[in-house]
Amino acid sequence: MTLYERIGGQDGIAQLLRHFYADVRQHQVLGPIFNQRIHDWPAHLVKIGEFWARQTGGPSRYAGGFAGAHVPLGIGPAHLDAWLSLWDFNCRRHLPPQEAQELSAIARRIGGQLLRILSGNAGLQIGS
């Protein structure tokens, strides 16, 4: 069974994202970044839901290209740390422990890749 199925499919992802982005929108550091750029939260949550469906092994219409949306934001390690902290908290709060751990690990892998892209070091990473 895929992680997508174990977290409740699209409905489970949507629930997690609603809680997570409610926290993001109120966060002292992240809130201003997201609130300034996202004007249609329902559409954003659908798009991000498609992204997470793909990452967890579910069906997805996500077209890719997540880095391009983040490069112009001027984000750095402190922003990513805050994002990951909120993500981990919400995963632990709304998912069973194993699934929360797996989803957090995926987010950390993606976050590391995003930081490499933002720093101009997006080349092949050997090892862990």
C-alpha positions as CSV (number, residue, x, y, z in Angstrom):
1,M,0.0,0.0,0.0
2,T,1.4,3.4,-1.0
3,L,1.9,6.3,1.5
4,Y,-0.8,8.1,-0.5
5,E,-3.3,5.4,0.4
6,R,-2.1,5.1,4.0
7,I,-2.6,8.9,4.7
8,G,-6.1,8.8,3.2
9,G,-5.5,9.7,-0.4
10,Q,-6.5,13.1,-1.7
11,D,-8.8,13.7,1.2
12,G,-6.1,13.0,3.7
13,I,-3.7,15.2,1.9
14,A,-6.3,18.0,1.7
15,Q,-7.0,17.9,5.4
16,L,-3.3,18.0,6.3
17,L,-2.6,20.9,3.9
18,R,-5.6,22.9,5.3
19,H,-4.1,22.7,8.8
20,F,-0.6,23.2,7.7
21,Y,-1.2,26.3,5.6
22,A,-3.5,27.8,8.3
23,D,-0.4,27.7,10.5
24,V,1.9,29.0,7.7
25,R,-0.4,32.0,7.0
26,Q,-0.2,33.0,10.7
27,H,3.6,32.3,11.1
28,Q,5.7,35.4,11.8
29,V,8.3,34.7,9.1
30,L,6.4,32.6,6.6
31,G,3.0,34.3,6.7
32,P,4.1,37.5,5.0
33,I,5.8,35.6,2.2
34,F,2.8,33.4,1.4
35,N,0.1,35.9,2.1
36,Q,1.7,38.5,-0.3
37,R,1.9,36.0,-3.2
38,I,-1.0,33.7,-2.9
39,H,-4.4,35.3,-3.6
40,D,-6.4,32.2,-4.3
41,W,-5.8,29.8,-1.4
42,P,-8.3,27.2,-2.5
43,A,-6.6,26.9,-5.9
44,H,-3.2,26.9,-4.3
45,L,-4.2,24.0,-1.9
46,V,-5.5,22.0,-4.9
47,K,-2.2,22.5,-6.7
48,I,-0.1,21.6,-3.7
49,G,-2.4,18.6,-3.0
50,E,-1.5,17.3,-6.5
51,F,2.2,17.9,-5.8
52,W,1.9,15.8,-2.5
53,A,-0.2,13.1,-4.2
54,R,2.7,12.6,-6.7
55,Q,5.3,12.6,-3.9
56,T,3.4,9.9,-2.0
57,G,2.7,7.6,-4.8
58,G,-0.8,8.6,-5.7
59,P,-2.4,9.8,-9.0
60,S,-1.6,13.3,-9.8
61,R,-2.0,16.0,-12.4
62,Y,0.9,18.1,-11.0
63,A,3.0,19.4,-13.9
64,G,6.2,19.8,-11.9
65,G,8.6,22.7,-11.7
66,F,8.4,23.5,-7.9
67,A,11.8,25.2,-7.9
68,G,10.7,28.0,-10.3
69,A,8.0,29.1,-8.0
70,H,10.4,29.4,-5.0
71,V,13.4,31.0,-6.6
72,P,11.9,34.5,-6.8
73,L,10.8,34.5,-3.2
74,G,14.2,35.1,-1.7
75,I,13.9,32.3,0.7
76,G,16.8,30.7,2.5
77,P,17.7,28.1,5.1
78,A,15.9,29.9,8.0
79,H,12.6,30.0,5.9
80,L,13.0,26.3,5.1
81,D,13.7,25.4,8.7
82,A,10.5,27.2,9.8
83,W,8.5,25.5,7.0
84,L,9.9,22.1,7.9
85,S,9.2,22.7,11.6
86,L,5.5,23.5,10.9
87,W,5.3,20.6,8.4
88,D,6.7,18.1,11.0
89,F,4.4,19.4,13.7
90,N,1.3,19.1,11.4
91,C,2.3,15.6,10.2
92,R,2.8,14.4,13.8
93,R,-0.5,16.0,14.8
94,H,-2.7,14.7,12.0
95,L,-1.1,11.4,10.9
96,P,-0.1,8.1,12.4
97,P,3.5,8.1,13.6
98,Q,5.0,6.0,10.7
99,E,3.2,8.0,8.0
100,A,4.2,11.3,9.7
101,Q,7.8,10.2,9.7
102,E,7.7,9.2,6.1
103,L,6.0,12.4,4.9
104,S,8.5,14.5,6.9
105,A,11.4,12.6,5.4
106,I,10.1,13.4,1.9
107,A,9.7,17.0,2.8
108,R,13.3,17.2,4.1
109,R,14.6,15.6,0.9
110,I,12.7,18.0,-1.2
111,G,13.8,20.9,1.0
112,G,17.5,19.9,0.6
113,Q,17.0,19.8,-3.1
114,L,15.4,23.2,-3.1
115,L,18.2,24.7,-1.1
116,R,20.8,23.3,-3.5
117,I,18.9,24.8,-6.4
118,L,18.6,28.2,-4.6
119,S,22.3,28.2,-3.8
120,G,23.2,27.3,-7.4
121,N,24.4,23.8,-6.5
122,A,21.7,21.7,-8.0
123,G,24.0,19.1,-9.5
124,L,23.9,15.4,-8.8
125,Q,24.2,14.5,-5.1
126,I,26.1,11.3,-4.4
127,G,25.4,9.7,-1.0
128,S,23.1,11.0,1.7
